[in-house]
Amino acid sequence: MKINFSIITVTYNSKKELIKTINSVQSQTNKNFTHIIKDGLSTDQTNKIDFTKYQNTRFFESKDKGVYDAMNQAFYFSENEFILYLNAGDIFFSNNSLKELSEQIKKKPNFNSYVGGTLQIDQHKMIVKRLIGLGKFYKLLPLSQLPHPSFVIRKSILAKLDVRPFDQNLEIAGDYKQQLLLRKKNLWKTFYLSQIISIMPTGGISNKNHKSILKGYKETFCMANNLFKVASVYIILIKIFLNLYSRINVYKIKHLKFKY
């Protein structure tokens, strides 16, 4: 059984961060991937990068309405069965991340999706701020949010989410809505891995400041209320709890070495 990945990276005016992501993907020992890079017509000369020198890499640029519209556009260029979204600035935890993922999928082939852990780091101080996705509560708490840079899902399953994998009307909570829809449509069959898969820097759209964090909670509540009504209160509570839990979780890996 050959496991092929489509790694999707969307970017806008993040040339430096994009190159870091590309180098991480290119460093993978498992080469059974296509790296799809979707640029939203950046003005920082992203399109001047020589993408032809990178193995298994496809670049295209087009106008989009935001990050989730960009992710949707890129999805339609994916051909491989296993999809992973690794946005500009995100990197794999190690050069063997894809190899380890492939081995786990081969051992547990009957799942729709697979998830591991994500280190959220302060890239300036080089310290871990959160360990997201690992720990018993992510598995035990119904409707918990999992880190999308470590969430691998079958393309055939994503294609069942109506027209688009992501709600492009959302700015922050589109990936969480996707995970909630998978549950609501009885497509949630996820295998929880014990390894860290990715590293994600702080400063993204969902955590760049207190205003964006509050906006994320508000957007999540409204989205969840439309899907689950009264359960939206529970969803917000577990989102807050898991945010705190992911920070406490860091103490379990205080001696962990990582490169970014």
LODRENZA-94283 format. One record per residue (C-alpha): x, y, z; residue number from 1; residue in three letters. Coordinates in pm, 1 decimal. Layout:
N
<r><east>X</east><north>Y</north><up>Z</up><resi>NUM</resi><resn>ALA</resn></r>
...
END
This chain:
260
<r><east>0.0</east><north>0.0</north><up>0.0</up><resi>1</resi><resn>MET</resn></r>
<r><east>161.4</east><north>322.3</north><up>-119.8</up><resi>2</resi><resn>LYS</resn></r>
<r><east>68.4</east><north>634.3</north><up>75.0</up><resi>3</resi><resn>ILE</resn></r>
<r><east>80.7</east><north>958.1</north><up>-124.8</up><resi>4</resi><resn>ASN</resn></r>
<r><east>32.0</east><north>1298.9</north><up>34.4</up><resi>5</resi><resn>PHE</resn></r>
<r><east>-87.3</east><north>1632.2</north><up>-99.0</up><resi>6</resi><resn>SER</resn></r>
<r><east>69.5</east><north>1899.6</north><up>120.4</up><resi>7</resi><resn>ILE</resn></r>
<r><east>-116.6</east><north>2226.1</north><up>70.2</up><resi>8</resi><resn>ILE</resn></r>
<r><east>39.5</east><north>2561.5</north><up>157.1</up><resi>9</resi><resn>THR</resn></r>
<r><east>-145.9</east><north>2889.4</north><up>111.4</up><resi>10</resi><resn>VAL</resn></r>
<r><east>39.0</east><north>3216.1</north><up>134.1</up><resi>11</resi><resn>THR</resn></r>
<r><east>6.0</east><north>3591.2</north><up>90.6</up><resi>12</resi><resn>TYR</resn></r>
<r><east>301.0</east><north>3830.1</north><up>124.2</up><resi>13</resi><resn>ASN</resn></r>
<r><east>490.1</east><north>3576.0</north><up>333.6</up><resi>14</resi><resn>SER</resn></r>
<r><east>784.8</east><north>3494.2</north><up>108.1</up><resi>15</resi><resn>LYS</resn></r>
<r><east>1034.1</east><north>3438.5</north><up>390.2</up><resi>16</resi><resn>LYS</resn></r>
<r><east>795.4</east><north>3214.8</north><up>583.8</up><resi>17</resi><resn>GLU</resn></r>
<r><east>699.5</east><north>3025.5</north><up>267.9</up><resi>18</resi><resn>LEU</resn></r>
<r><east>1062.1</east><north>2939.8</north><up>191.7</up><resi>19</resi><resn>ILE</resn></r>
<r><east>1098.6</east><north>2800.5</north><up>543.2</up><resi>20</resi><resn>LYS</resn></r>
<r><east>796.4</east><north>2576.0</north><up>485.5</up><resi>21</resi><resn>THR</resn></r>
<r><east>921.6</east><north>2464.3</north><up>143.7</up><resi>22</resi><resn>ILE</resn></r>
<r><east>1263.3</east><north>2372.6</north><up>285.6</up><resi>23</resi><resn>ASN</resn></r>
<r><east>1098.0</east><north>2167.0</north><up>558.3</up><resi>24</resi><resn>SER</resn></r>
<r><east>886.9</east><north>1977.8</north><up>305.8</up><resi>25</resi><resn>VAL</resn></r>
<r><east>1186.7</east><north>1921.6</north><up>78.0</up><resi>26</resi><resn>GLN</resn></r>
<r><east>1384.4</east><north>1781.2</north><up>372.6</up><resi>27</resi><resn>SER</resn></r>
<r><east>1140.5</east><north>1496.9</north><up>424.8</up><resi>28</resi><resn>GLN</resn></r>
<r><east>1291.9</east><north>1151.3</north><up>383.6</up><resi>29</resi><resn>THR</resn></r>
<r><east>960.2</east><north>1029.5</north><up>242.1</up><resi>30</resi><resn>ASN</resn></r>
<r><east>925.3</east><north>1177.1</north><up>-107.0</up><resi>31</resi><resn>LYS</resn></r>
<r><east>576.3</east><north>1044.5</north><up>-180.6</up><resi>32</resi><resn>ASN</resn></r>
<r><east>415.5</east><north>1387.3</north><up>-182.0</up><resi>33</resi><resn>PHE</resn></r>
<r><east>308.2</east><north>1673.3</north><up>-401.9</up><resi>34</resi><resn>THR</resn></r>
<r><east>353.7</east><north>2015.4</north><up>-246.7</up><resi>35</resi><resn>HIS</resn></r>
<r><east>80.8</east><north>2248.4</north><up>-372.4</up><resi>36</resi><resn>ILE</resn></r>
<r><east>151.6</east><north>2616.6</north><up>-309.6</up><resi>37</resi><resn>ILE</resn></r>
<r><east>-131.8</east><north>2864.8</north><up>-361.6</up><resi>38</resi><resn>LYS</resn></r>
<r><east>-40.9</east><north>3234.5</north><up>-356.9</up><resi>39</resi><resn>ASP</resn></r>
<r><east>-301.6</east><north>3508.9</north><up>-337.6</up><resi>40</resi><resn>GLY</resn></r>
<r><east>-122.1</east><north>3747.9</north><up>-578.0</up><resi>41</resi><resn>LEU</resn></r>
<r><east>143.1</east><north>3859.1</north><up>-331.0</up><resi>42</resi><resn>SER</resn></r>
<r><east>335.3</east><north>4182.5</north><up>-386.2</up><resi>43</resi><resn>THR</resn></r>
<r><east>654.8</east><north>4063.6</north><up>-213.0</up><resi>44</resi><resn>ASP</resn></r>
<r><east>791.6</east><north>3878.1</north><up>-519.7</up><resi>45</resi><resn>GLN</resn></r>
<r><east>676.1</east><north>3538.0</north><up>-399.9</up><resi>46</resi><resn>THR</resn></r>
<r><east>622.1</east><north>3447.7</north><up>-766.4</up><resi>47</resi><resn>ASN</resn></r>
<r><east>991.3</east><north>3516.4</north><up>-835.4</up><resi>48</resi><resn>LYS</resn></r>
<r><east>1094.3</east><north>3211.0</north><up>-632.3</up><resi>49</resi><resn>ILE</resn></r>
<r><east>1234.7</east><north>2942.3</north><up>-861.0</up><resi>50</resi><resn>ASP</resn></r>
<r><east>984.8</east><north>2668.6</north><up>-777.8</up><resi>51</resi><resn>PHE</resn></r>
<r><east>1121.5</east><north>2441.6</north><up>-1052.0</up><resi>52</resi><resn>THR</resn></r>
<r><east>1423.5</east><north>2357.3</north><up>-836.9</up><resi>53</resi><resn>LYS</resn></r>
<r><east>1201.8</east><north>2197.9</north><up>-572.0</up><resi>54</resi><resn>TYR</resn></r>
<r><east>1102.1</east><north>1834.4</north><up>-603.2</up><resi>55</resi><resn>GLN</resn></r>
<r><east>731.3</east><north>1748.2</north><up>-643.6</up><resi>56</resi><resn>ASN</resn></r>
<r><east>624.3</east><north>2112.0</north><up>-606.8</up><resi>57</resi><resn>THR</resn></r>
<r><east>344.2</east><north>2293.0</north><up>-790.3</up><resi>58</resi><resn>ARG</resn></r>
<r><east>290.9</east><north>2668.5</north><up>-763.1</up><resi>59</resi><resn>PHE</resn></r>
<r><east>-4.5</east><north>2871.6</north><up>-876.7</up><resi>60</resi><resn>PHE</resn></r>
<r><east>-136.0</east><north>3216.3</north><up>-798.4</up><resi>61</resi><resn>GLU</resn></r>
<r><east>-484.1</east><north>3359.0</north><up>-817.2</up><resi>62</resi><resn>SER</resn></r>
<r><east>-703.3</east><north>3610.2</north><up>-644.4</up><resi>63</resi><resn>LYS</resn></r>
<r><east>-887.8</east><north>3481.3</north><up>-339.4</up><resi>64</resi><resn>ASP</resn></r>
<r><east>-1122.0</east><north>3610.7</north><up>-71.8</up><resi>65</resi><resn>LYS</resn></r>
<r><east>-907.9</east><north>3504.4</north><up>223.4</up><resi>66</resi><resn>GLY</resn></r>
<r><east>-727.8</east><north>3208.8</north><up>374.4</up><resi>67</resi><resn>VAL</resn></r>
<r><east>-1016.7</east><north>2960.4</north><up>355.8</up><resi>68</resi><resn>TYR</resn></r>
<r><east>-1104.0</east><north>3051.5</north><up>-2.2</up><resi>69</resi><resn>ASP</resn></r>
<r><east>-734.4</east><north>2998.1</north><up>-83.2</up><resi>70</resi><resn>ALA</resn></r>
<r><east>-742.1</east><north>2657.5</north><up>88.2</up><resi>71</resi><resn>MET</resn></r>
<r><east>-1051.0</east><north>2560.9</north><up>-110.0</up><resi>72</resi><resn>ASN</resn></r>
<r><east>-889.5</east><north>2662.7</north><up>-437.2</up><resi>73</resi><resn>GLN</resn></r>
<r><east>-576.1</east><north>2464.5</north><up>-357.8</up><resi>74</resi><resn>ALA</resn></r>
<r><east>-780.9</east><north>2159.6</north><up>-263.9</up><resi>75</resi><resn>PHE</resn></r>
<r><east>-906.2</east><north>2124.1</north><up>-621.9</up><resi>76</resi><resn>TYR</resn></r>
<r><east>-546.5</east><north>2094.4</north><up>-743.8</up><resi>77</resi><resn>PHE</resn></r>
<r><east>-475.4</east><north>1804.7</north><up>-508.4</up><resi>78</resi><resn>SER</resn></r>
<r><east>-457.6</east><north>1459.3</north><up>-661.5</up><resi>79</resi><resn>GLU</resn></r>
<r><east>-330.8</east><north>1236.6</north><up>-379.3</up><resi>80</resi><resn>ASN</resn></r>
<r><east>-562.9</east><north>1073.6</north><up>-126.7</up><resi>81</resi><resn>GLU</resn></r>
<r><east>-407.3</east><north>1207.9</north><up>193.8</up><resi>82</resi><resn>PHE</resn></r>
<r><east>-432.0</east><north>1584.2</north><up>249.7</up><resi>83</resi><resn>ILE</resn></r>
<r><east>-232.4</east><north>1795.2</north><up>495.1</up><resi>84</resi><resn>LEU</resn></r>
<r><east>-254.5</east><north>2174.2</north><up>519.9</up><resi>85</resi><resn>TYR</resn></r>
<r><east>79.8</east><north>2327.4</north><up>617.8</up><resi>86</resi><resn>LEU</resn></r>
<r><east>58.9</east><north>2702.5</north><up>578.7</up><resi>87</resi><resn>ASN</resn></r>
<r><east>340.8</east><north>2949.0</north><up>521.4</up><resi>88</resi><resn>ALA</resn></r>
<r><east>564.3</east><north>2949.8</north><up>829.4</up><resi>89</resi><resn>GLY</resn></r>
<r><east>453.7</east><north>2605.4</north><up>948.5</up><resi>90</resi><resn>ASP</resn></r>
<r><east>712.4</east><north>2327.9</north><up>930.5</up><resi>91</resi><resn>ILE</resn></r>
<r><east>737.5</east><north>1956.5</north><up>998.7</up><resi>92</resi><resn>PHE</resn></r>
<r><east>873.6</east><north>1863.0</north><up>1339.8</up><resi>93</resi><resn>PHE</resn></r>
<r><east>1138.7</east><north>1635.5</north><up>1190.1</up><resi>94</resi><resn>SER</resn></r>
<r><east>1267.8</east><north>1514.5</north><up>855.3</up><resi>95</resi><resn>ASN</resn></r>
<r><east>1092.0</east><north>1183.9</north><up>922.9</up><resi>96</resi><resn>ASN</resn></r>
<r><east>745.3</east><north>1323.8</north><up>992.4</up><resi>97</resi><resn>SER</resn></r>
<r><east>593.0</east><north>1206.8</north><up>663.5</up><resi>98</resi><resn>LEU</resn></r>
<r><east>769.2</east><north>871.9</north><up>689.8</up><resi>99</resi><resn>LYS</resn></r>
<r><east>624.2</east><north>815.2</north><up>1037.3</up><resi>100</resi><resn>GLU</resn></r>
<r><east>279.8</east><north>926.2</north><up>920.3</up><resi>101</resi><resn>LEU</resn></r>
<r><east>292.5</east><north>686.1</north><up>628.2</up><resi>102</resi><resn>SER</resn></r>
<r><east>392.1</east><north>397.2</north><up>854.3</up><resi>103</resi><resn>GLU</resn></r>
<r><east>105.4</east><north>469.3</north><up>1092.0</up><resi>104</resi><resn>GLN</resn></r>
<r><east>-148.6</east><north>488.9</north><up>809.3</up><resi>105</resi><resn>ILE</resn></r>
<r><east>-30.8</east><north>153.8</north><up>677.0</up><resi>106</resi><resn>LYS</resn></r>
<r><east>-74.3</east><north>2.2</north><up>1023.5</up><resi>107</resi><resn>LYS</resn></r>
<r><east>-419.4</east><north>160.2</north><up>1069.4</up><resi>108</resi><resn>LYS</resn></r>
<r><east>-562.1</east><north>187.3</north><up>716.7</up><resi>109</resi><resn>PRO</resn></r>
<r><east>-931.2</east><north>194.0</north><up>805.3</up><resi>110</resi><resn>ASN</resn></r>
<r><east>-948.4</east><north>548.4</north><up>939.3</up><resi>111</resi><resn>PHE</resn></r>
<r><east>-1069.7</east><north>863.6</north><up>763.4</up><resi>112</resi><resn>ASN</resn></r>
<r><east>-817.6</east><north>1091.8</north><up>928.2</up><resi>113</resi><resn>SER</resn></r>
<r><east>-507.5</east><north>1092.1</north><up>1146.5</up><resi>114</resi><resn>TYR</resn></r>
<r><east>-389.0</east><north>1353.6</north><up>1392.5</up><resi>115</resi><resn>VAL</resn></r>
<r><east>-75.9</east><north>1415.7</north><up>1596.5</up><resi>116</resi><resn>GLY</resn></r>
<r><east>64.2</east><north>1703.9</north><up>1795.1</up><resi>117</resi><resn>GLY</resn></r>
<r><east>164.0</east><north>2056.9</north><up>1699.0</up><resi>118</resi><resn>THR</resn></r>
<r><east>417.3</east><north>2269.9</north><up>1881.4</up><resi>119</resi><resn>LEU</resn></r>
<r><east>314.0</east><north>2633.0</north><up>1884.5</up><resi>120</resi><resn>GLN</resn></r>
<r><east>630.6</east><north>2835.2</north><up>1939.4</up><resi>121</resi><resn>ILE</resn></r>
<r><east>753.8</east><north>3188.7</north><up>1992.1</up><resi>122</resi><resn>ASP</resn></r>
<r><east>1000.0</east><north>3192.7</north><up>1703.6</up><resi>123</resi><resn>GLN</resn></r>
<r><east>1185.4</east><north>3494.9</north><up>1841.8</up><resi>124</resi><resn>HIS</resn></r>
<r><east>1249.6</east><north>3355.2</north><up>2189.0</up><resi>125</resi><resn>LYS</resn></r>
<r><east>1259.4</east><north>2996.6</north><up>2055.0</up><resi>126</resi><resn>MET</resn></r>
<r><east>1035.7</east><north>2863.8</north><up>2330.0</up><resi>127</resi><resn>ILE</resn></r>
<r><east>731.4</east><north>2637.2</north><up>2312.8</up><resi>128</resi><resn>VAL</resn></r>
<r><east>409.9</east><north>2815.5</north><up>2406.6</up><resi>129</resi><resn>LYS</resn></r>
<r><east>162.6</east><north>2530.8</north><up>2354.7</up><resi>130</resi><resn>ARG</resn></r>
<r><east>155.3</east><north>2158.3</north><up>2280.1</up><resi>131</resi><resn>LEU</resn></r>
<r><east>-166.6</east><north>2115.0</north><up>2083.3</up><resi>132</resi><resn>ILE</resn></r>
<r><east>-336.9</east><north>1788.3</north><up>1995.7</up><resi>133</resi><resn>GLY</resn></r>
<r><east>-157.2</east><north>1550.2</north><up>2229.8</up><resi>134</resi><resn>LEU</resn></r>
<r><east>-297.2</east><north>1433.4</north><up>2562.1</up><resi>135</resi><resn>GLY</resn></r>
<r><east>-600.1</east><north>1238.1</north><up>2676.2</up><resi>136</resi><resn>LYS</resn></r>
<r><east>-845.6</east><north>1527.7</north><up>2674.4</up><resi>137</resi><resn>PHE</resn></r>
<r><east>-816.5</east><north>1584.8</north><up>2298.3</up><resi>138</resi><resn>TYR</resn></r>
<r><east>-926.4</east><north>1226.5</north><up>2247.1</up><resi>139</resi><resn>LYS</resn></r>
<r><east>-1182.4</east><north>1197.2</north><up>2525.5</up><resi>140</resi><resn>LEU</resn></r>
<r><east>-1368.0</east><north>1529.2</north><up>2500.6</up><resi>141</resi><resn>LEU</resn></r>
<r><east>-1636.5</east><north>1517.3</north><up>2229.6</up><resi>142</resi><resn>PRO</resn></r>
<r><east>-1612.4</east><north>1790.2</north><up>1963.0</up><resi>143</resi><resn>LEU</resn></r>
<r><east>-1262.4</east><north>1898.9</north><up>2064.6</up><resi>144</resi><resn>SER</resn></r>
<r><east>-1061.9</east><north>2103.8</north><up>1814.4</up><resi>145</resi><resn>GLN</resn></r>
<r><east>-747.9</east><north>1943.6</north><up>1672.4</up><resi>146</resi><resn>LEU</resn></r>
<r><east>-448.5</east><north>2126.0</north><up>1519.2</up><resi>147</resi><resn>PRO</resn></r>
<r><east>-491.0</east><north>2146.7</north><up>1142.5</up><resi>148</resi><resn>HIS</resn></r>
<r><east>-113.0</east><north>2146.0</north><up>1064.5</up><resi>149</resi><resn>PRO</resn></r>
<r><east>-105.9</east><north>1794.2</north><up>1213.1</up><resi>150</resi><resn>SER</resn></r>
<r><east>-440.9</east><north>1677.5</north><up>1078.1</up><resi>151</resi><resn>PHE</resn></r>
<r><east>-419.5</east><north>1438.9</north><up>780.9</up><resi>152</resi><resn>VAL</resn></r>
<r><east>-745.9</east><north>1352.5</north><up>610.0</up><resi>153</resi><resn>ILE</resn></r>
<r><east>-851.4</east><north>1156.2</north><up>305.6</up><resi>154</resi><resn>ARG</resn></r>
<r><east>-945.5</east><north>1366.5</north><up>4.6</up><resi>155</resi><resn>LYS</resn></r>
<r><east>-1243.3</east><north>1138.9</north><up>-58.8</up><resi>156</resi><resn>SER</resn></r>
<r><east>-1379.3</east><north>1229.3</north><up>285.5</up><resi>157</resi><resn>ILE</resn></r>
<r><east>-1326.2</east><north>1605.4</north><up>248.9</up><resi>158</resi><resn>LEU</resn></r>
<r><east>-1505.5</east><north>1590.1</north><up>-84.6</up><resi>159</resi><resn>ALA</resn></r>
<r><east>-1822.3</east><north>1485.1</north><up>99.2</up><resi>160</resi><resn>LYS</resn></r>
<r><east>-1846.4</east><north>1818.1</north><up>282.4</up><resi>161</resi><resn>LEU</resn></r>
<r><east>-2097.4</east><north>1978.0</north><up>47.3</up><resi>162</resi><resn>ASP</resn></r>
<r><east>-1920.7</east><north>2194.1</north><up>-213.5</up><resi>163</resi><resn>VAL</resn></r>
<r><east>-1608.1</east><north>2314.8</north><up>-33.2</up><resi>164</resi><resn>ARG</resn></r>
<r><east>-1384.4</east><north>2173.4</north><up>242.2</up><resi>165</resi><resn>PRO</resn></r>
<r><east>-1383.9</east><north>2510.0</north><up>424.6</up><resi>166</resi><resn>PHE</resn></r>
<r><east>-1642.0</east><north>2782.7</north><up>486.3</up><resi>167</resi><resn>ASP</resn></r>
<r><east>-1479.8</east><north>3078.5</north><up>313.2</up><resi>168</resi><resn>GLN</resn></r>
<r><east>-1713.6</east><north>3322.1</north><up>487.8</up><resi>169</resi><resn>ASN</resn></r>
<r><east>-1520.6</east><north>3262.0</north><up>809.7</up><resi>170</resi><resn>LEU</resn></r>
<r><east>-1188.6</east><north>3428.7</north><up>890.6</up><resi>171</resi><resn>GLU</resn></r>
<r><east>-1060.1</east><north>3220.5</north><up>1182.4</up><resi>172</resi><resn>ILE</resn></r>
<r><east>-1282.0</east><north>2923.3</north><up>1268.0</up><resi>173</resi><resn>ALA</resn></r>
<r><east>-1306.2</east><north>2753.3</north><up>927.8</up><resi>174</resi><resn>GLY</resn></r>
<r><east>-1083.0</east><north>2459.1</north><up>1018.4</up><resi>175</resi><resn>ASP</resn></r>
<r><east>-1278.5</east><north>2396.2</north><up>1340.0</up><resi>176</resi><resn>TYR</resn></r>
<r><east>-1606.7</east><north>2411.7</north><up>1149.7</up><resi>177</resi><resn>LYS</resn></r>
<r><east>-1470.5</east><north>2151.4</north><up>910.5</up><resi>178</resi><resn>GLN</resn></r>
<r><east>-1394.4</east><north>1918.1</north><up>1202.0</up><resi>179</resi><resn>GLN</resn></r>
<r><east>-1738.8</east><north>1973.8</north><up>1352.5</up><resi>180</resi><resn>LEU</resn></r>
<r><east>-1909.8</east><north>1906.5</north><up>1019.3</up><resi>181</resi><resn>LEU</resn></r>
<r><east>-1718.8</east><north>1580.3</north><up>983.6</up><resi>182</resi><resn>LEU</resn></r>
<r><east>-1865.1</east><north>1473.1</north><up>1317.8</up><resi>183</resi><resn>ARG</resn></r>
<r><east>-2215.2</east><north>1589.5</north><up>1234.5</up><resi>184</resi><resn>LYS</resn></r>
<r><east>-2211.1</east><north>1399.3</north><up>904.1</up><resi>185</resi><resn>LYS</resn></r>
<r><east>-2077.8</east><north>1083.1</north><up>1075.8</up><resi>186</resi><resn>ASN</resn></r>
<r><east>-1749.5</east><north>1104.2</north><up>885.3</up><resi>187</resi><resn>LEU</resn></r>
<r><east>-1536.7</east><north>1139.1</north><up>1197.5</up><resi>188</resi><resn>TRP</resn></r>
<r><east>-1319.4</east><north>831.2</north><up>1223.3</up><resi>189</resi><resn>LYS</resn></r>
<r><east>-986.6</east><north>965.1</north><up>1346.6</up><resi>190</resi><resn>THR</resn></r>
<r><east>-678.2</east><north>782.3</north><up>1467.1</up><resi>191</resi><resn>PHE</resn></r>
<r><east>-489.8</east><north>970.9</north><up>1737.6</up><resi>192</resi><resn>TYR</resn></r>
<r><east>-112.8</east><north>950.2</north><up>1698.2</up><resi>193</resi><resn>LEU</resn></r>
<r><east>133.3</east><north>991.6</north><up>1983.1</up><resi>194</resi><resn>SER</resn></r>
<r><east>398.0</east><north>1187.0</north><up>1791.4</up><resi>195</resi><resn>GLN</resn></r>
<r><east>449.0</east><north>1555.6</north><up>1722.3</up><resi>196</resi><resn>ILE</resn></r>
<r><east>403.7</east><north>1622.8</north><up>1351.1</up><resi>197</resi><resn>ILE</resn></r>
<r><east>438.4</east><north>1996.8</north><up>1302.0</up><resi>198</resi><resn>SER</resn></r>
<r><east>564.8</east><north>2326.3</north><up>1440.9</up><resi>199</resi><resn>ILE</resn></r>
<r><east>354.1</east><north>2639.9</north><up>1408.7</up><resi>200</resi><resn>MET</resn></r>
<r><east>477.7</east><north>2988.5</north><up>1502.7</up><resi>201</resi><resn>PRO</resn></r>
<r><east>263.7</east><north>3234.6</north><up>1695.4</up><resi>202</resi><resn>THR</resn></r>
<r><east>143.5</east><north>3546.2</north><up>1518.0</up><resi>203</resi><resn>GLY</resn></r>
<r><east>-106.6</east><north>3383.9</north><up>1283.1</up><resi>204</resi><resn>GLY</resn></r>
<r><east>-448.1</east><north>3526.8</north><up>1208.3</up><resi>205</resi><resn>ILE</resn></r>
<r><east>-607.4</east><north>3348.6</north><up>1505.9</up><resi>206</resi><resn>SER</resn></r>
<r><east>-351.9</east><north>3446.9</north><up>1772.8</up><resi>207</resi><resn>ASN</resn></r>
<r><east>-162.9</east><north>3757.8</north><up>1663.4</up><resi>208</resi><resn>LYS</resn></r>
<r><east>-320.5</east><north>3971.1</north><up>1940.3</up><resi>209</resi><resn>ASN</resn></r>
<r><east>-594.6</east><north>3970.3</north><up>2203.3</up><resi>210</resi><resn>HIS</resn></r>
<r><east>-843.6</east><north>4119.0</north><up>1959.0</up><resi>211</resi><resn>LYS</resn></r>
<r><east>-797.9</east><north>3836.7</north><up>1710.5</up><resi>212</resi><resn>SER</resn></r>
<r><east>-824.7</east><north>3576.6</north><up>1988.2</up><resi>213</resi><resn>ILE</resn></r>
<r><east>-1156.1</east><north>3722.3</north><up>2107.6</up><resi>214</resi><resn>LEU</resn></r>
<r><east>-1278.0</east><north>3741.9</north><up>1748.7</up><resi>215</resi><resn>LYS</resn></r>
<r><east>-1194.1</east><north>3374.5</north><up>1709.1</up><resi>216</resi><resn>GLY</resn></r>
<r><east>-1404.2</east><north>3280.3</north><up>2012.0</up><resi>217</resi><resn>TYR</resn></r>
<r><east>-1695.3</east><north>3489.8</north><up>1888.4</up><resi>218</resi><resn>LYS</resn></r>
<r><east>-1676.8</east><north>3340.8</north><up>1540.7</up><resi>219</resi><resn>GLU</resn></r>
<r><east>-1656.1</east><north>2990.3</north><up>1687.0</up><resi>220</resi><resn>THR</resn></r>
<r><east>-1961.0</east><north>3047.3</north><up>1906.7</up><resi>221</resi><resn>PHE</resn></r>
<r><east>-2174.8</east><north>3177.7</north><up>1618.5</up><resi>222</resi><resn>CYS</resn></r>
<r><east>-2062.3</east><north>2898.7</north><up>1388.1</up><resi>223</resi><resn>MET</resn></r>
<r><east>-2118.8</east><north>2630.3</north><up>1652.5</up><resi>224</resi><resn>ALA</resn></r>
<r><east>-2460.1</east><north>2773.0</north><up>1741.1</up><resi>225</resi><resn>ASN</resn></r>
<r><east>-2570.3</east><north>2734.7</north><up>1380.3</up><resi>226</resi><resn>ASN</resn></r>
<r><east>-2456.0</east><north>2371.9</north><up>1379.2</up><resi>227</resi><resn>LEU</resn></r>
<r><east>-2539.5</east><north>2246.6</north><up>1728.5</up><resi>228</resi><resn>PHE</resn></r>
<r><east>-2752.1</east><north>2514.6</north><up>1900.9</up><resi>229</resi><resn>LYS</resn></r>
<r><east>-2721.1</east><north>2471.1</north><up>2280.1</up><resi>230</resi><resn>VAL</resn></r>
<r><east>-2401.9</east><north>2263.9</north><up>2245.6</up><resi>231</resi><resn>ALA</resn></r>
<r><east>-2226.2</east><north>2580.3</north><up>2127.6</up><resi>232</resi><resn>SER</resn></r>
<r><east>-2178.7</east><north>2679.2</north><up>2492.6</up><resi>233</resi><resn>VAL</resn></r>
<r><east>-2005.2</east><north>2346.2</north><up>2557.6</up><resi>234</resi><resn>TYR</resn></r>
<r><east>-1787.9</east><north>2395.2</north><up>2246.7</up><resi>235</resi><resn>ILE</resn></r>
<r><east>-1666.5</east><north>2733.5</north><up>2368.7</up><resi>236</resi><resn>ILE</resn></r>
<r><east>-1595.7</east><north>2593.4</north><up>2715.4</up><resi>237</resi><resn>LEU</resn></r>
<r><east>-1385.0</east><north>2305.7</north><up>2582.2</up><resi>238</resi><resn>ILE</resn></r>
<r><east>-1204.6</east><north>2544.7</north><up>2347.3</up><resi>239</resi><resn>LYS</resn></r>
<r><east>-1106.0</east><north>2756.7</north><up>2648.4</up><resi>240</resi><resn>ILE</resn></r>
<r><east>-1016.2</east><north>2449.4</north><up>2852.0</up><resi>241</resi><resn>PHE</resn></r>
<r><east>-800.2</east><north>2296.7</north><up>2578.0</up><resi>242</resi><resn>LEU</resn></r>
<r><east>-622.6</east><north>2627.5</north><up>2526.9</up><resi>243</resi><resn>ASN</resn></r>
<r><east>-518.9</east><north>2619.5</north><up>2892.6</up><resi>244</resi><resn>LEU</resn></r>
<r><east>-445.3</east><north>2246.0</north><up>2879.2</up><resi>245</resi><resn>TYR</resn></r>
<r><east>-214.7</east><north>2290.3</north><up>2579.3</up><resi>246</resi><resn>SER</resn></r>
<r><east>-12.1</east><north>2545.1</north><up>2778.1</up><resi>247</resi><resn>ARG</resn></r>
<r><east>14.1</east><north>2318.5</north><up>3082.6</up><resi>248</resi><resn>ILE</resn></r>
<r><east>106.6</east><north>2033.9</north><up>2848.6</up><resi>249</resi><resn>ASN</resn></r>
<r><east>431.8</east><north>2212.6</north><up>2765.2</up><resi>250</resi><resn>VAL</resn></r>
<r><east>579.2</east><north>2107.1</north><up>3100.3</up><resi>251</resi><resn>TYR</resn></r>
<r><east>570.1</east><north>1745.9</north><up>2983.4</up><resi>252</resi><resn>LYS</resn></r>
<r><east>818.7</east><north>1830.1</north><up>2707.5</up><resi>253</resi><resn>ILE</resn></r>
<r><east>1029.7</east><north>2095.0</north><up>2877.7</up><resi>254</resi><resn>LYS</resn></r>
<r><east>1350.5</east><north>1919.1</north><up>2774.3</up><resi>255</resi><resn>HIS</resn></r>
<r><east>1239.4</east><north>1863.5</north><up>2414.2</up><resi>256</resi><resn>LEU</resn></r>
<r><east>1478.9</east><north>1993.5</north><up>2150.1</up><resi>257</resi><resn>LYS</resn></r>
<r><east>1343.2</east><north>2135.5</north><up>1826.5</up><resi>258</resi><resn>PHE</resn></r>
<r><east>1463.9</east><north>2335.2</north><up>1528.6</up><resi>259</resi><resn>LYS</resn></r>
<r><east>1284.8</east><north>2616.7</north><up>1352.7</up><resi>260</resi><resn>TYR</resn></r>
END
